[in-house]
Amino acid sequence: MPGTPTDLARLRAVLTAFFALDGFIFAGWVVRIPAIKEQTGASAGTLGLALLGVSAGAVITMMLTGRLCHRYGNHQVTVACAVLLSLSVSLPPLTHSALTLGLVLLIFGAAYGGINVAFNSAAVELVRAMRRPIMPSFHAAFSLGGMVGAGLGGLVAGTLTPTQHLFGLTVLGLLVTALIGRPLLRLQPPAPHEDSPKEEAAPRRLNTRTRGLVVTFGLIALCTAFGEGALADWSALHLQQDLDATAGAAAIGYSCFALAMTAGRLSGTRLLERLGRTRTLVAGGTTAAVGMVLGALAPTLWVAVLGFVITGLGLANLFPVAVERAGTLAGPDGVAIASTLGYGGMLLGPPAIGFMADWYSLPAALTSVAVLAATAALIGFLTRHAAER
């Protein structure tokens, strides 16, 4: 089993590359959704139903991947899902109806959900072996990969068709997987650090108490992902509709939020080493709550954007910490449960904001992100004994 600093550093680098590849491929698909909509002739409603294929495939597979990781190993499942993700991203441009689009997105979503559980489980093992809170750095790589994938997609959208672009992602994804998958398969999962407490040396059995703790950490992931999904879909409209921003200026809001999330995750390891898990969760949730109240209720554009930046910094490390704790408690099964709840929060956020905006107003609806961020902070405080073990 790899336990030398060199082996652990190599494993960390390879896993970081897989996180970045996942974000890169997913963002490349997202920026081509408008072109796929036009190609299939789908209405907004039928496109929304087709896009549920990604969500359904991801959620179903996340619950099954824990078992696959137990049987075949986190590294093997990571590589297999990376291959499937790379192949399936080229399928949407080949469809010509919303129905067939939804069916191929089931495959894409299954690969996306599977790789997220597998490499997060592998990352949890590495965190336990190194005894350093490095989980945020992996999620920073995902965010960076997504930013690069979205930026590149925007650059080539005017010159390449969706088929050419996404097939290019398939080729690139397979090449990168071949390059980094081989060393991942050669490296065995690391043994826990010799000084690790017995309860951290191996995940617990998923009994009633452990499952309850895992679900509790999953609720933190849900609260965080709710905010991410809500801001992704509604921040630009809020700035444009409620603060009279231009379309270009409105787009800056989410970009600043995403940059703040990435910066927060890049500094997450140092923050966790200094504050510990509980204070990071409490401070992060509280900061996000204050930032989102400012972003939702600010009277001017740039004050609202400042609120989004503060929100991004606050939310940045909540999801990585929640998933890491769930994985430490229950291995791949814990990661699967927390990831499923988190992904559910991301799915719940946008439509929930829409319903609340119809009932009240969009600014009032966006304050729900602040409420859930504060809830995450409260859960972090209430689970402080479990979190710091």
Disulfide bonds with the S-S distance in Angstrom:
none
